[in-house]
């Protein structure tokens, strides 16, 4: 019976993640309309036995973090809308902190004590907001849908700037996923 209930919850999890709540944030007199999605508490955990395609922001984040935790910066950079620039950023970051720490930084996204708090959507753009227990930090990852797949969004835009304002509102406590 327990196993049947667990299977039913796993089957329902993707549907829960797709349910979006319309939200509005007023920042400096500007109104930002966005959709907020929440995911199950274990949505960030990786299952290396299952192939992942970049068909959602979360799947792309998992792919990127998986590559970076393995030190594969070229593969991770290819999942960006500006791959050459993203490769340089990853390479420079790895050089500044060392290979071992670089891998640890990105492996932590899969730690059970960390959590994906929210997925924020504005049009084709997404922001994933993570609570990383190591340092009690809220981290953000930006994505954009391009031709049916999600890529890390490394191109400045008005929408990306709006998502950044929403992340700052989360960090300051002005908004929460449970509001």
C-alpha positions as CSV (number, residue, x, y, z in Angstrom):
1,X,0.0,0.0,0.0
2,X,2.8,2.4,0.9
3,X,4.6,1.7,-2.3
4,X,1.4,2.3,-4.3
5,X,0.9,5.6,-2.6
6,X,4.5,6.6,-3.3
7,X,4.1,5.7,-7.0
8,X,0.9,7.7,-7.2
9,X,2.7,10.7,-5.7
10,X,5.6,10.4,-8.1
11,X,3.2,10.2,-11.0
12,X,1.4,13.4,-9.8
13,X,4.6,15.3,-9.1
14,X,5.1,16.6,-12.7
15,X,1.5,17.8,-12.8
16,X,2.0,19.7,-9.6
17,X,5.1,21.4,-11.0
18,X,3.1,22.6,-14.0
19,X,0.5,24.3,-12.0
20,X,1.4,28.0,-12.1
21,X,0.0,30.8,-10.0
22,X,-0.2,34.3,-11.5
23,X,1.7,36.9,-9.3
24,X,2.4,40.6,-9.4
25,X,5.3,42.4,-7.9
26,X,5.5,46.2,-7.7
27,X,9.2,47.4,-7.8
28,X,10.1,51.1,-7.9
29,X,6.7,51.9,-9.4
30,X,6.9,49.2,-12.1
31,X,4.5,46.3,-12.1
32,X,6.0,42.9,-12.9
33,X,3.5,40.2,-13.8
34,X,4.9,36.6,-13.6
35,X,3.9,33.0,-13.1
36,X,5.1,31.1,-10.1
37,X,5.5,27.3,-10.1
38,X,6.6,25.2,-7.2
39,X,8.1,21.7,-7.4
40,X,8.1,18.8,-5.0
41,X,10.8,18.9,-2.3
42,X,12.9,16.3,-4.0
43,X,12.6,17.6,-7.6
44,X,16.2,18.7,-7.6
45,X,17.6,15.3,-6.8
46,X,19.4,13.6,-9.7
47,X,18.7,10.2,-11.0
48,X,21.7,9.3,-13.1
49,X,19.9,6.2,-14.4
50,X,17.4,8.3,-16.2
51,X,18.3,10.3,-19.3
52,X,17.5,14.0,-19.2
53,X,16.7,16.3,-22.1
54,X,16.7,20.2,-21.8
55,X,12.9,20.3,-22.2
56,X,12.3,22.4,-19.0
57,X,14.3,24.9,-17.0
58,X,14.7,22.3,-14.2
59,X,16.0,19.6,-16.5
60,X,18.5,22.0,-18.1
61,X,19.7,23.0,-14.6
62,X,20.2,19.4,-13.7
63,X,22.1,18.8,-16.9
64,X,24.3,21.8,-16.4
65,X,25.0,21.1,-12.7
66,X,25.7,17.4,-13.5
67,X,28.3,18.4,-16.1
68,X,29.9,21.0,-13.8
69,X,30.0,18.7,-10.8
70,X,32.0,16.3,-13.1
71,X,34.2,19.2,-14.3
72,X,32.8,19.1,-17.8
73,X,32.7,22.9,-18.5
74,X,32.5,22.5,-22.3
75,X,29.4,20.4,-22.2
76,X,27.7,22.7,-19.7
77,X,28.6,25.8,-21.7
78,X,26.8,24.3,-24.8
79,X,23.6,24.5,-22.8
80,X,23.8,28.3,-22.9
81,X,22.5,30.8,-25.4
82,X,26.0,32.4,-25.4
83,X,28.2,29.2,-25.1
84,X,31.6,30.8,-25.8
85,X,31.1,33.5,-23.1
86,X,29.6,30.9,-20.7
87,X,32.6,28.7,-21.2
88,X,35.0,31.6,-20.4
89,X,33.0,32.3,-17.2
90,X,33.1,28.7,-16.1
91,X,36.8,28.4,-16.9
92,X,37.7,31.6,-15.1
93,X,35.7,30.6,-12.0
94,X,37.3,27.1,-11.9
95,X,40.7,28.7,-12.2
96,X,39.9,31.1,-9.3
97,X,38.7,28.4,-6.8
98,X,40.4,25.2,-8.0
99,X,39.0,22.1,-9.6
100,X,37.8,20.3,-6.4
101,X,35.9,23.4,-5.0
102,X,34.4,24.0,-8.4
103,X,33.0,20.5,-8.6
104,X,31.7,20.8,-5.0
105,X,29.9,24.1,-5.7
106,X,27.9,22.6,-8.5
107,X,27.4,19.2,-6.9
108,X,25.6,20.9,-3.9
109,X,22.6,21.6,-6.1
110,X,21.8,17.8,-5.7
111,X,22.3,17.7,-1.9
112,X,19.0,16.5,-0.2
113,X,19.1,19.4,2.3
114,X,19.0,22.0,-0.5
115,X,15.7,22.8,-2.2
116,X,14.3,24.3,-5.4
117,X,12.0,27.0,-3.9
118,X,10.3,28.3,-7.0
119,X,10.3,28.5,-10.8
120,X,9.4,32.0,-12.0
121,X,8.2,32.4,-15.6
122,X,7.8,35.5,-17.7
123,X,7.1,34.6,-21.3
124,X,9.8,32.2,-22.6
125,X,12.2,33.1,-19.7
126,X,12.6,31.2,-16.4
127,X,14.3,31.8,-13.1
128,X,14.9,28.9,-10.7
129,X,15.3,30.0,-7.1
130,X,17.3,27.6,-4.9
131,X,17.8,27.6,-1.1
132,X,21.3,26.3,-0.6
133,X,21.9,25.3,3.0
134,X,25.6,25.8,2.8
135,X,25.7,29.4,3.7
136,X,21.9,29.8,3.8
137,X,21.9,31.4,0.4
138,X,19.2,31.9,-2.2
139,X,20.7,31.3,-5.6
140,X,19.2,32.0,-9.0
141,X,19.6,30.4,-12.4
142,X,18.2,32.0,-15.5
143,X,16.9,30.1,-18.6
144,X,15.2,30.9,-21.8
145,X,13.2,28.6,-24.2
146,X,14.7,28.5,-27.7
147,X,13.2,26.3,-30.4
148,X,11.6,24.0,-27.9
149,X,14.5,23.5,-25.5
150,X,15.7,25.5,-22.5
151,X,19.1,27.1,-22.4
152,X,20.9,29.0,-19.7
153,X,20.1,32.6,-20.4
154,X,23.3,34.6,-20.7
155,X,22.0,37.3,-22.9
156,X,21.0,40.6,-21.2
157,X,17.3,41.6,-21.8
158,X,14.5,43.5,-20.1
159,X,12.8,40.2,-19.1
160,X,16.0,38.9,-17.5
161,X,16.4,42.1,-15.6
162,X,12.8,41.7,-14.4
163,X,13.6,38.2,-13.2
164,X,16.6,39.6,-11.4
165,X,14.3,42.0,-9.5
166,X,12.1,39.1,-8.5
167,X,15.1,37.2,-7.2
168,X,16.1,40.3,-5.2
169,X,12.6,40.5,-3.7
170,X,12.9,36.9,-2.6
171,X,16.2,37.5,-1.1
172,X,14.9,40.5,0.8
173,X,11.9,38.6,2.0
174,X,9.3,40.8,0.1
175,X,7.9,37.7,-1.5
176,X,7.9,33.9,-0.8
177,X,6.7,30.9,-2.7
178,X,4.0,30.3,-0.1
179,X,2.5,33.8,-0.4
